[in-house]
């Protein structure tokens, strides 16, 4: 397919390649304190997006790269943070299709706003295509991929009259975000699925959903024509490889950057976990509530 994006000269590697992965493995959001960027002269601004599905380490990797290179990290609020204002009292698992669309649009708004405020280089934790990919994956595997088989079946039947509309919406949404990604980002780094996702009880996804999302992300990167690298390995290996690929300056040693990034991620996660426990304690667990949720699409 013809690329949506004109060719442009970029620093560092320009061909998408598999970096840091052994041959056998080649086929396979958190509101943190902002990094204080160090003013480092570079050849040109680099707008780099860190790609990957749920639970592959995007946030830690993006934060560590930003700290090490002394450039800002940009991101969207996590779903749990947005839901506190958008749909108070609900978890992602309990959202209807319309509420999921609202959540995706709110995160898209967050990304666009935060990226627009940074005039030069940045590292983006995720990108504008991510919410679309997750929505498209839901259209294929079910509105709540982390639910049990019986509930997924009920949801699929209840949603039959609405699927055509929602699919048309997702197709239009996809056109918008793909074109924006092609115009905005200079390069992507994609983090593959290399280990099982931590079962935290809050991310309503399954391993098949994760693998499908991972495949859709790669297919989308191919379609839009933005240069990308697939970088695997430990966090240290990933960060070092990303800095090397894009010829980024190292203003904070990699080990120190990773330690600081990990601390910030843990602190932000702890805040979200405390709120989630408080909300779970107050949630209505009645049969009526569960039935009402099961019969909504």
C-alpha positions as CSV (number, residue, x, y, z in Angstrom):
1,X,0.0,0.0,0.0
2,X,1.2,3.5,-0.8
3,X,2.6,5.2,2.2
4,X,0.5,7.9,3.9
5,X,3.7,9.7,4.7
6,X,6.2,11.5,2.5
7,X,9.9,10.4,2.8
8,X,11.9,12.5,5.2
9,X,15.5,12.4,6.3
10,X,15.9,11.2,9.8
11,X,18.9,10.9,12.1
12,X,20.0,7.3,12.9
13,X,18.5,4.2,11.5
14,X,15.9,4.6,8.8
15,X,14.9,1.0,8.0
16,X,12.6,-1.0,10.4
17,X,14.6,-3.9,11.8
18,X,14.5,-6.4,14.6
19,X,16.9,-5.3,17.3
20,X,17.7,-7.2,20.5
21,X,15.6,-10.2,19.7
22,X,17.0,-13.7,19.0
23,X,15.9,-15.2,15.7
24,X,13.3,-17.5,17.2
25,X,11.5,-14.6,18.8
26,X,11.2,-12.5,15.7
27,X,7.6,-13.4,14.8
28,X,5.7,-13.1,17.5
29,X,-0.5,4.5,31.6
30,X,0.6,6.3,34.1
31,X,0.6,10.0,35.0
32,X,4.2,10.4,36.1
33,X,6.1,13.5,37.3
34,X,7.5,15.1,34.2
35,X,11.2,14.8,33.5
36,X,13.0,18.0,33.6
37,X,14.6,18.1,30.2
38,X,18.2,19.0,29.9
39,X,19.0,21.5,27.1
40,X,21.1,19.4,24.7
41,X,21.8,20.6,21.2
42,X,20.8,18.0,18.6
43,X,21.0,17.9,14.8
44,X,17.2,18.1,14.6
45,X,14.1,17.4,16.6
46,X,13.2,13.8,17.0
47,X,9.5,12.9,17.7
48,X,9.8,9.3,18.8
49,X,6.9,7.1,19.8
50,X,7.3,3.9,21.9
51,X,4.8,1.3,20.6
52,X,3.6,-1.9,22.1
53,X,0.5,-3.5,23.5
54,X,-0.6,-3.9,27.2
55,X,2.0,-4.9,29.7
56,X,5.2,-4.8,27.5
57,X,6.9,-2.1,29.5
58,X,6.2,1.0,27.3
59,X,5.9,3.4,30.2
60,X,9.2,2.4,32.0
61,X,11.1,2.3,28.7
62,X,9.8,5.6,27.5
63,X,10.5,7.3,30.8
64,X,14.0,5.8,31.0
65,X,14.8,6.9,27.4
66,X,13.5,10.4,28.1
67,X,15.6,10.7,31.3
68,X,18.7,9.3,29.8
69,X,18.5,11.5,26.7
70,X,17.3,14.6,28.6
71,X,14.2,15.2,26.4
72,X,10.5,15.3,27.5
73,X,8.3,12.3,27.7
74,X,4.7,12.8,26.6
75,X,1.7,10.5,27.3
76,X,-2.0,10.3,28.0
77,X,-3.6,9.7,31.3
78,X,-4.3,6.1,32.1
79,X,-7.8,4.7,31.6
80,X,-8.3,4.4,35.3
81,X,-7.4,8.1,35.8
82,X,-9.8,9.2,33.1
83,X,-12.6,7.1,34.4
84,X,-12.6,8.9,37.8
85,X,-14.0,11.9,36.0
86,X,-15.6,10.5,32.9
87,X,-17.6,7.7,34.4
88,X,-17.2,7.8,38.2
89,X,-17.6,4.5,40.0
90,X,-17.0,2.2,37.0
91,X,-14.1,0.0,36.0
92,X,-13.1,-0.5,32.4
93,X,-14.6,-3.9,32.5
94,X,-18.1,-2.4,33.1
95,X,-18.1,0.2,30.3
96,X,-20.5,0.0,27.4
97,X,-19.4,0.4,23.8
98,X,-20.3,4.1,23.9
99,X,-18.4,4.7,27.1
100,X,-15.4,2.9,25.6
101,X,-15.5,5.3,22.6
102,X,-15.6,8.2,25.1
103,X,-12.6,6.8,26.9
104,X,-10.7,6.4,23.6
105,X,-11.5,9.9,22.4
106,X,-10.5,11.4,25.8
107,X,-7.1,9.7,25.6
108,X,-6.7,10.8,22.1
109,X,-7.4,14.4,23.2
110,X,-4.9,14.0,26.0
111,X,-2.2,12.8,23.6
112,X,-2.8,15.6,21.0
113,X,-2.8,18.3,23.6
114,X,0.4,17.1,25.4
115,X,2.3,16.5,22.1
116,X,1.3,19.9,20.8
117,X,2.8,21.6,23.8
118,X,6.3,20.3,23.1
119,X,8.0,22.3,20.3
120,X,11.1,20.0,19.9
121,X,12.1,16.5,20.5
122,X,10.0,14.2,22.7
123,X,9.5,10.5,23.5
124,X,5.8,9.5,23.5
125,X,4.6,6.7,25.7
126,X,2.3,5.1,23.2
127,X,0.9,7.1,20.3
128,X,-2.3,8.3,18.7
129,X,-2.9,4.9,16.9
130,X,-3.0,2.9,20.1
131,X,-6.5,3.6,21.3
132,X,-7.8,2.9,17.8
133,X,-5.9,-0.4,17.7
134,X,-7.4,-1.4,21.0
135,X,-10.9,-0.5,19.8
136,X,-10.4,-2.4,16.5
137,X,-9.2,-5.4,18.5
138,X,-12.3,-5.3,20.6
139,X,-14.5,-5.3,17.5
140,X,-12.8,-8.6,16.5
141,X,-12.6,-10.4,19.9
142,X,-15.4,-8.9,21.9
143,X,-16.2,-5.7,23.8
144,X,-14.7,-7.2,27.0
145,X,-11.9,-9.6,26.0
146,X,-10.9,-10.3,29.6
147,X,-14.4,-11.6,30.6
148,X,-15.4,-15.3,30.9
149,X,-16.7,-17.1,27.8
150,X,-20.4,-16.9,28.9
151,X,-20.4,-13.1,29.4
152,X,-18.5,-12.6,26.1
153,X,-21.2,-14.6,24.3
154,X,-24.0,-12.6,25.9
155,X,-22.3,-9.4,24.9
156,X,-21.8,-10.5,21.4
157,X,-25.5,-11.4,20.9
158,X,-26.7,-8.2,22.6
159,X,-24.4,-6.1,20.4
160,X,-25.4,-7.6,17.0
161,X,-27.7,-4.7,16.1
162,X,-25.0,-2.1,16.8
163,X,-21.9,-3.7,15.3
164,X,-22.2,-2.2,11.8
165,X,-22.4,1.3,13.2
166,X,-19.5,0.8,15.6
167,X,-17.3,-0.8,12.9
168,X,-18.0,2.2,10.6
169,X,-17.0,4.5,13.4
170,X,-13.8,2.7,14.1
171,X,-12.9,2.7,10.3
172,X,-13.3,6.5,10.2
173,X,-11.4,6.9,13.5
174,X,-8.6,4.8,12.1
175,X,-8.2,7.0,9.0
176,X,-7.9,10.1,11.2
177,X,-5.3,8.7,13.6
178,X,-3.2,7.0,10.9
179,X,-2.9,10.2,9.0
180,X,-2.0,12.1,12.1
181,X,0.6,9.6,13.1
182,X,2.1,9.7,9.6
183,X,2.5,13.5,9.8
184,X,3.6,13.8,13.4
185,X,6.1,11.1,14.4
186,X,9.6,10.8,12.9
187,X,10.0,7.2,14.1
188,X,8.6,4.4,16.2
189,X,10.2,1.8,18.5
190,X,7.9,-1.2,18.9
191,X,8.3,-3.4,22.0
192,X,7.2,-6.9,21.3
193,X,5.3,-9.3,23.6
194,X,8.1,-11.2,25.3
195,X,6.5,-12.2,28.6
196,X,3.1,-12.7,30.2
197,X,1.2,-9.7,31.4
198,X,1.0,-9.1,35.1
199,X,-2.5,-10.0,36.4
200,X,-3.4,-6.8,38.2
201,X,-7.2,-7.2,37.9
202,X,-7.7,-3.9,36.2
203,X,-6.7,-4.4,32.6
204,X,-9.6,-6.1,30.9
205,X,-7.6,-8.0,28.3
206,X,-6.6,-11.5,27.5
207,X,-3.5,-13.0,25.9
208,X,-5.2,-13.5,22.6
209,X,-6.3,-9.8,22.7
210,X,-2.7,-8.8,23.5
211,X,-1.3,-10.7,20.6
212,X,-3.9,-9.4,18.2
213,X,-3.2,-5.8,19.3
214,X,0.5,-6.4,18.8
215,X,-0.1,-7.7,15.3
216,X,-2.4,-4.8,14.5
217,X,0.2,-2.3,15.7
218,X,2.8,-3.7,13.4
219,X,0.4,-3.8,10.5
220,X,-0.5,-0.2,11.1
221,X,3.1,0.9,11.2
222,X,3.7,-0.8,7.9
223,X,0.7,0.9,6.4
224,X,1.5,4.4,7.5
225,X,5.1,4.2,6.4
226,X,6.8,5.7,9.5
227,X,10.2,4.1,10.1
228,X,10.2,1.7,13.0
229,X,12.4,-0.7,14.9
230,X,11.4,-3.7,16.9
231,X,13.5,-3.7,20.1
232,X,13.4,-6.5,22.6
233,X,15.4,-7.6,25.6
234,X,15.7,-6.3,29.1
235,X,14.9,-2.7,29.9
236,X,18.6,-1.8,30.0
237,X,19.1,-3.5,26.6
238,X,16.1,-1.7,25.1
239,X,17.1,1.7,26.4
240,X,20.7,1.4,25.2
241,X,19.6,0.2,21.8
242,X,17.0,3.0,21.4
243,X,19.6,5.6,22.3
244,X,22.0,4.0,19.8
245,X,19.5,3.7,17.0
246,X,18.5,7.3,17.1
247,X,21.9,8.8,18.0
248,X,20.4,10.4,21.2
249,X,22.8,12.1,23.6
250,X,23.3,10.4,27.0
251,X,23.0,13.0,29.7
252,X,22.1,10.6,32.5
253,X,23.7,7.2,32.7
254,X,21.4,4.4,31.5
255,X,21.4,2.5,34.9
256,X,20.5,5.7,36.8
257,X,17.8,6.6,34.3
258,X,16.2,3.1,34.6
259,X,16.3,3.2,38.4
260,X,14.6,6.7,38.4
261,X,12.0,5.6,35.8
262,X,11.2,2.5,37.8
263,X,10.7,4.5,41.0
264,X,8.4,6.9,39.3
265,X,6.3,4.2,37.7
266,X,6.0,2.4,41.0
267,X,5.0,5.5,42.8
268,X,2.3,6.4,40.2
269,X,1.1,2.8,40.2
270,X,0.7,2.7,44.0
271,X,-1.5,5.8,43.8
272,X,-3.8,4.2,41.2
273,X,-3.9,0.9,43.2
274,X,-5.0,2.6,46.4
275,X,-7.8,4.4,44.6
276,X,-8.9,1.2,42.9
277,X,-9.1,-0.6,46.2
278,X,-11.1,2.2,47.7
279,X,-13.5,2.1,44.7
280,X,-13.8,-1.7,44.9
281,X,-14.8,-1.5,48.6
282,X,-17.7,0.9,47.7
283,X,-18.9,-0.9,44.6
284,X,-22.4,-2.3,44.4
285,X,-21.9,-6.1,43.9
286,X,-25.6,-7.0,43.6
287,X,-26.9,-9.5,41.1
288,X,-29.1,-6.7,39.6
289,X,-25.9,-4.7,38.8
290,X,-24.2,-7.7,37.2
291,X,-27.2,-8.5,35.1
292,X,-27.6,-4.9,34.0
293,X,-23.9,-4.8,32.9
294,X,-24.2,-8.2,31.1
295,X,-27.2,-7.0,29.0
296,X,-25.7,-3.7,28.0
297,X,-23.6,-3.2,24.8
